[in-house]
């Protein structure tokens, strides 16, 4: 197994910045960390060790995206090769681990797709499992989901999806106010799935009840739900009020105003996960695309449904979300990096081995310049081609 030392870095890890830091990889795991020239002794017994001088650049854990639908011209709904293509695009932008999100389809179709993702999870360490964003969503808050396919969950649906996923269904978005919604929240949560409230007409009390029933995530806060109102605080306030609930935010400057992003960070410290919600057009030129079965027009980097004009995912990458968080929103570097690493890892139950650069954790890292532009990425200890 290869030994690799990265030294002279500004390490952003576990909520703090450490200057003149080094990290030692041994194969696909972090073996040691330190400061100064301690890395020299650490590699002394490994004559073939690789050494990277970070030259004062920012070094962070690899980014984790728990909600994205594609990129590089490929959609996650279209099978294993499309998933690999999209992962390649996002990996070059610092995302080293992914929960593969699927848009609404029929339940049998979704069962087939999560089976494909289950197989990928077993062979590709980048794939953490699947996220079903639909079909158990509210028609009135459908966003870019086909309303003809939205439905309430049944116990048979729950059983079929869990069986097809073979333990790799990491997240599911549900509108808990639908008939059978609370029962589905309890069933999926009881099976170890992180249940998210989203695309919902639920009010504050209904959302709090869903969190009491086992839901632990709010899907892309402020989008696909009623907003904050001084007499009707809604799902966002319910999420920020409830300890342990992760608040997803799409920080692309389009889905949520920068000042509202700042409010989210202030209201739920350590609980914001910066997601992309990216669709196939991420990393690609403007043009016409598909999101599920729906036509999407991308103009000036903004994706909208051809029919109706609803925002249809994003063209965001996580390095851009980081830059915007620090430079436009005013979030500290430490908190912005946490929202891309530790917080999403914890949201899907992987806090013990992902999201930090510490001994025993995955050797996933991103080296960035002063302006948070990616210089190099390592995934499971291996350098990612730029």
C-alpha positions as CSV (number, residue, x, y, z in Angstrom):
1,X,0.0,0.0,0.0
2,X,1.3,3.5,-0.9
3,X,2.4,6.0,1.7
4,X,1.7,9.7,0.9
5,X,2.6,12.8,3.0
6,X,1.0,16.2,2.4
7,X,2.8,18.9,4.3
8,X,3.0,22.7,4.8
9,X,-0.7,23.0,4.6
10,X,-3.4,25.2,6.3
11,X,-5.4,22.3,7.5
12,X,-9.1,22.9,8.0
13,X,-10.4,20.0,10.0
14,X,-12.7,19.3,13.0
15,X,-13.8,23.0,13.2
16,X,-10.4,24.6,13.4
17,X,-7.5,25.8,11.2
18,X,-4.0,24.3,11.8
19,X,-1.1,26.0,10.1
20,X,2.0,24.2,8.9
21,X,0.1,21.0,9.1
22,X,0.8,17.6,7.6
23,X,-1.3,14.5,6.9
24,X,0.0,11.0,6.2
25,X,-1.9,8.6,4.1
26,X,-1.2,4.8,4.2
27,X,-3.3,3.3,1.4
28,X,-6.9,4.4,1.6
29,X,-6.7,5.6,5.3
30,X,-5.2,8.5,7.2
31,X,-2.3,7.1,9.2
32,X,-1.2,10.2,11.1
33,X,-1.3,14.0,11.3
34,X,0.9,16.7,12.8
35,X,2.6,20.0,12.4
36,X,6.1,21.2,11.4
37,X,8.6,18.7,10.0
38,X,7.3,15.6,11.8
39,X,6.2,14.2,8.5
40,X,9.9,13.6,7.6
41,X,10.3,11.0,10.4
42,X,6.8,9.6,9.5
43,X,7.9,8.7,6.0
44,X,11.5,7.6,6.9
45,X,10.6,4.0,6.9
46,X,8.8,4.2,3.5
47,X,11.4,4.7,0.8
48,X,8.8,4.8,-1.9
49,X,6.6,7.4,-0.1
50,X,5.1,10.2,-2.2
51,X,5.5,13.7,-0.8
52,X,3.3,16.7,-1.7
53,X,4.3,20.2,-0.6
54,X,1.0,22.1,-0.1
55,X,2.9,25.4,0.0
56,X,0.5,26.9,2.5
57,X,-2.7,26.0,0.6
58,X,-5.9,25.1,2.2
59,X,-6.2,21.3,2.9
60,X,-9.6,20.0,3.8
61,X,-11.3,16.6,4.1
62,X,-12.9,15.4,0.9
63,X,-16.3,16.9,0.3
64,X,-19.4,14.8,0.8
65,X,-22.6,15.5,-1.3
66,X,-25.7,13.8,0.2
67,X,-28.0,15.3,-2.4
68,X,-27.1,15.5,-6.1
69,X,-28.6,14.1,-9.3
70,X,-25.8,14.2,-11.9
71,X,-23.2,16.2,-13.7
72,X,-20.9,16.2,-16.7
73,X,-23.8,15.7,-19.0
74,X,-25.0,12.5,-17.2
75,X,-27.9,11.9,-14.9
76,X,-27.8,9.5,-11.9
77,X,-31.2,8.0,-13.1
78,X,-29.6,6.6,-16.2
79,X,-27.5,3.7,-14.9
80,X,-24.0,2.8,-13.7
81,X,-22.0,4.4,-16.5
82,X,-23.9,7.6,-16.3
83,X,-23.4,7.6,-12.5
84,X,-19.6,7.1,-13.0
85,X,-19.5,10.0,-15.5
86,X,-21.2,12.4,-13.2
87,X,-19.1,11.3,-10.2
88,X,-16.0,12.0,-12.3
89,X,-17.1,15.6,-12.8
90,X,-17.8,16.3,-9.2
91,X,-14.7,14.5,-8.0
92,X,-12.6,17.0,-9.9
93,X,-14.3,19.7,-7.9
94,X,-13.5,18.2,-4.5
95,X,-16.4,15.8,-3.9
96,X,-15.0,12.4,-3.0
97,X,-18.1,10.7,-1.6
98,X,-21.7,10.7,-2.9
99,X,-25.2,9.7,-1.9
100,X,-26.7,9.2,-5.4
101,X,-30.1,11.0,-5.6
102,X,-32.9,9.8,-7.8
103,X,-35.8,11.9,-8.9
104,X,-39.4,10.7,-8.9
105,X,-40.3,7.6,-11.0
106,X,-42.7,4.7,-10.4
107,X,-41.9,2.6,-7.4
108,X,-40.9,-0.4,-9.5
109,X,-38.5,1.8,-11.6
110,X,-37.0,3.2,-8.4
111,X,-36.5,-0.3,-7.0
112,X,-34.5,-1.2,-10.1
113,X,-32.4,1.9,-9.9
114,X,-31.5,1.5,-6.2
115,X,-30.5,-2.1,-7.0
116,X,-28.0,-0.7,-9.5
117,X,-26.7,1.8,-6.9
118,X,-26.5,-1.0,-4.3
119,X,-24.1,-2.9,-6.7
120,X,-22.0,0.3,-7.2
121,X,-21.8,0.8,-3.5
122,X,-20.2,-2.6,-3.1
123,X,-17.5,-1.9,-5.7
124,X,-16.9,1.9,-5.8
125,X,-15.9,3.6,-2.5
126,X,-17.1,6.9,-3.8
127,X,-20.7,5.7,-3.7
128,X,-22.3,5.7,-0.3
129,X,-25.7,4.6,-1.4
130,X,-28.9,6.1,-2.7
131,X,-31.3,8.9,-1.9
132,X,-34.9,8.7,-3.1
133,X,-36.3,12.2,-3.7
134,X,-39.8,11.0,-4.4
135,X,-42.3,9.8,-5.2
136,X,-43.9,10.4,-1.7
137,X,-44.0,14.2,-2.2
138,X,-46.7,16.8,-2.1
139,X,-48.1,17.8,-5.6
140,X,-48.4,21.4,-4.4
141,X,-44.7,21.6,-3.7
142,X,-43.6,19.4,-6.5
143,X,-40.8,21.6,-7.9
144,X,-39.2,19.7,-10.8
145,X,-40.9,16.3,-10.1
146,X,-43.5,14.8,-12.4
147,X,-46.9,15.4,-10.7
148,X,-48.4,12.4,-12.4
149,X,-46.0,10.1,-10.5
150,X,-46.3,11.6,-7.0
151,X,-48.2,9.4,-4.5
152,X,-48.6,8.5,-0.9
153,X,-46.5,5.7,0.5
154,X,-47.8,2.2,1.3
155,X,-46.2,-0.5,3.5
156,X,-45.7,-2.5,0.3
157,X,-43.8,0.4,-1.2
158,X,-41.6,0.7,1.8
159,X,-40.8,-3.0,1.8
160,X,-40.0,-3.2,-1.9
161,X,-37.6,-0.2,-1.8
162,X,-35.8,-1.5,1.3
163,X,-35.4,-4.9,-0.1
164,X,-34.1,-3.7,-3.4
165,X,-31.6,-1.4,-1.8
166,X,-30.1,-4.2,0.4
167,X,-29.1,-1.8,3.2
168,X,-27.8,0.9,0.9
169,X,-30.8,3.3,1.0
170,X,-29.2,6.2,2.9
171,X,-31.8,8.9,2.6
172,X,-35.4,9.3,1.5
173,X,-37.4,12.6,1.1
174,X,-41.0,12.4,2.3
175,X,-43.9,14.8,2.7
176,X,-45.1,13.6,6.1
177,X,-48.5,15.2,5.9
178,X,-49.6,12.8,3.1
179,X,-51.8,9.8,4.0
180,X,-49.4,7.1,5.4
181,X,-46.6,9.7,5.6
182,X,-45.8,9.4,9.3
183,X,-46.0,5.6,9.1
184,X,-43.5,5.7,6.2
185,X,-41.2,8.0,8.2
186,X,-41.2,5.6,11.1
187,X,-40.7,2.6,8.9
188,X,-37.8,3.9,6.9
189,X,-36.2,5.5,10.0
190,X,-36.6,2.1,11.8
191,X,-34.7,0.5,9.0
192,X,-31.7,2.8,9.4
193,X,-32.6,5.2,6.6
194,X,-32.1,9.0,7.1
195,X,-35.5,10.4,6.5
196,X,-35.8,13.9,5.2
197,X,-38.8,16.2,5.2
198,X,-39.2,17.9,1.8
199,X,-41.4,18.9,-1.1
200,X,-44.0,19.2,1.6
201,X,-47.0,21.3,2.6
202,X,-46.4,20.4,6.2
203,X,-46.6,23.3,8.7
204,X,-44.4,23.8,11.8
205,X,-46.3,21.4,14.0
206,X,-46.5,18.6,11.4
207,X,-42.8,19.0,10.6
208,X,-41.9,18.8,14.3
209,X,-44.1,15.7,14.6
210,X,-42.1,14.1,11.7
211,X,-38.8,14.8,13.4
212,X,-40.3,13.3,16.6
213,X,-41.2,10.2,14.5
214,X,-37.6,9.8,13.3
215,X,-36.9,12.2,10.4
216,X,-33.5,13.8,10.8
217,X,-32.9,16.0,7.6
218,X,-34.7,18.9,5.9
219,X,-34.4,18.6,2.2
220,X,-32.9,21.8,0.5
221,X,-34.3,24.2,3.0
222,X,-36.6,27.0,1.8
223,X,-37.2,25.2,-1.5
224,X,-40.1,22.8,-2.0
225,X,-41.8,24.0,1.2
226,X,-43.5,27.1,2.7
227,X,-41.1,29.8,3.8
228,X,-40.6,31.5,7.1
229,X,-43.5,33.7,8.2
230,X,-43.9,35.4,11.6
231,X,-47.2,33.7,12.3
232,X,-46.5,30.5,10.4
233,X,-42.8,29.5,10.9
234,X,-43.0,26.4,8.8
235,X,-40.6,23.5,8.2
236,X,-37.4,25.6,8.3
237,X,-38.1,26.9,11.8
238,X,-39.0,23.4,12.9
239,X,-35.7,22.0,11.6
240,X,-33.6,24.8,13.2
241,X,-35.5,24.3,16.4
242,X,-35.0,20.6,16.6
243,X,-31.5,19.4,17.9
244,X,-29.9,16.8,15.6
245,X,-31.7,17.7,12.4
246,X,-29.5,18.5,9.4
247,X,-30.5,21.4,7.3
248,X,-29.6,21.0,3.6
249,X,-28.8,24.2,1.7
250,X,-28.1,24.8,-2.0
251,X,-25.7,27.7,-1.9
252,X,-25.6,28.6,-5.6
253,X,-26.8,32.2,-5.2
254,X,-30.1,31.2,-6.9
255,X,-32.0,28.8,-4.7
256,X,-31.4,30.8,-1.5
257,X,-30.3,34.4,-1.0
258,X,-26.9,34.7,0.6
259,X,-28.4,36.5,3.6
260,X,-30.8,33.7,4.1
261,X,-27.9,31.2,3.9
262,X,-26.2,33.2,6.7
263,X,-29.3,33.0,8.8
264,X,-29.4,29.2,8.3
265,X,-25.9,28.9,9.5
266,X,-26.6,31.1,12.5
267,X,-29.8,29.3,13.4
268,X,-28.4,25.8,13.1
269,X,-24.7,25.9,14.0
270,X,-22.9,22.7,13.0
271,X,-26.1,21.3,11.4
272,X,-26.0,22.9,7.8
273,X,-25.0,20.5,5.0
274,X,-24.1,22.3,1.8
275,X,-25.5,20.1,-1.1
276,X,-25.4,20.6,-4.8
277,X,-28.8,19.2,-5.9
278,X,-26.9,19.2,-9.2
279,X,-28.4,17.8,-12.4
280,X,-26.7,16.6,-15.6
281,X,-25.8,20.2,-16.7
282,X,-23.3,20.7,-13.9
283,X,-19.9,21.3,-15.5
284,X,-21.6,21.6,-19.0
285,X,-22.7,24.4,-21.3
286,X,-26.1,25.9,-21.4
287,X,-28.6,23.9,-23.3
288,X,-31.5,21.5,-23.1
289,X,-31.4,18.6,-20.7
290,X,-33.7,16.1,-19.0
291,X,-34.4,15.7,-15.3
292,X,-36.2,12.4,-15.0
293,X,-38.7,12.6,-17.7
294,X,-39.0,16.4,-17.6
295,X,-37.4,18.8,-20.1
296,X,-35.0,21.3,-18.5
297,X,-33.6,24.5,-20.1
298,X,-30.3,25.7,-18.7
299,X,-29.6,29.4,-19.4
300,X,-26.8,31.4,-17.8
301,X,-26.1,28.3,-15.7
302,X,-29.6,28.3,-14.2
303,X,-31.7,25.1,-14.7
304,X,-35.5,25.6,-15.1
305,X,-38.3,23.3,-16.3
306,X,-39.2,24.0,-19.9
307,X,-42.8,23.8,-18.9
308,X,-43.6,26.2,-16.0
309,X,-40.2,27.6,-15.3
310,X,-39.7,26.0,-11.9
311,X,-36.0,25.7,-10.8
312,X,-34.9,22.2,-11.8
313,X,-31.9,21.4,-9.6
314,X,-28.6,23.3,-10.1
315,X,-25.4,23.3,-12.0
316,X,-23.5,23.8,-8.7
317,X,-20.3,22.0,-7.6
318,X,-19.2,21.9,-4.0
319,X,-16.0,23.9,-4.4
320,X,-18.2,26.7,-5.7
321,X,-20.6,26.3,-2.7
322,X,-17.5,26.7,-0.4
323,X,-16.3,29.8,-2.2
324,X,-19.7,31.4,-2.0
325,X,-20.1,30.5,1.7
326,X,-16.9,32.2,2.6
327,X,-16.7,35.1,0.1
328,X,-20.4,36.0,-0.3
329,X,-22.2,34.8,2.7
330,X,-19.5,35.5,5.2
331,X,-19.4,32.1,6.9
332,X,-16.1,31.3,8.5
333,X,-13.8,28.9,6.6
334,X,-14.1,26.4,9.5
335,X,-17.9,26.3,9.4
336,X,-18.1,26.3,5.6
337,X,-15.8,23.3,5.4
338,X,-17.7,21.5,8.2
339,X,-20.8,21.9,6.1
340,X,-19.2,20.0,3.3
341,X,-17.5,17.3,5.4
342,X,-18.4,16.4,9.0
343,X,-22.0,17.5,8.9
344,X,-23.1,15.5,5.8
345,X,-21.1,12.5,7.0
346,X,-23.0,12.6,10.3
347,X,-26.3,13.1,8.6
348,X,-26.0,9.6,7.0
349,X,-24.4,7.8,9.9
350,X,-20.8,7.9,8.7
351,X,-19.3,10.2,11.2
352,X,-16.9,7.5,12.4
353,X,-14.9,7.2,9.2
354,X,-15.7,10.1,6.9
355,X,-15.6,13.9,7.0
356,X,-12.4,14.3,9.0
357,X,-8.6,14.0,8.4
358,X,-7.7,11.9,11.4
359,X,-6.1,8.5,11.9
360,X,-8.3,5.7,10.7
361,X,-10.5,8.0,8.6
362,X,-10.8,7.7,4.8
363,X,-7.8,9.2,2.9
364,X,-10.0,11.8,1.1
365,X,-8.7,15.3,0.8
366,X,-8.9,18.5,-1.2
367,X,-6.0,21.0,-1.6
368,X,-7.2,24.5,-2.6
369,X,-5.6,27.8,-3.3
370,X,-6.2,31.1,-1.4
371,X,-9.4,31.6,-3.3
372,X,-10.7,28.1,-2.7
373,X,-10.1,26.8,-6.2
374,X,-9.2,23.2,-6.3
375,X,-5.5,22.3,-6.9
376,X,-5.6,18.6,-6.2
377,X,-8.0,16.0,-4.9
378,X,-7.3,12.6,-3.3
379,X,-10.0,10.0,-3.1
380,X,-9.4,6.9,-1.0
381,X,-5.7,7.8,-1.0
382,X,-5.4,8.1,-4.8
383,X,-4.9,11.3,-6.7
384,X,-7.8,12.4,-8.9
385,X,-6.8,13.5,-12.4
386,X,-7.5,17.1,-13.1
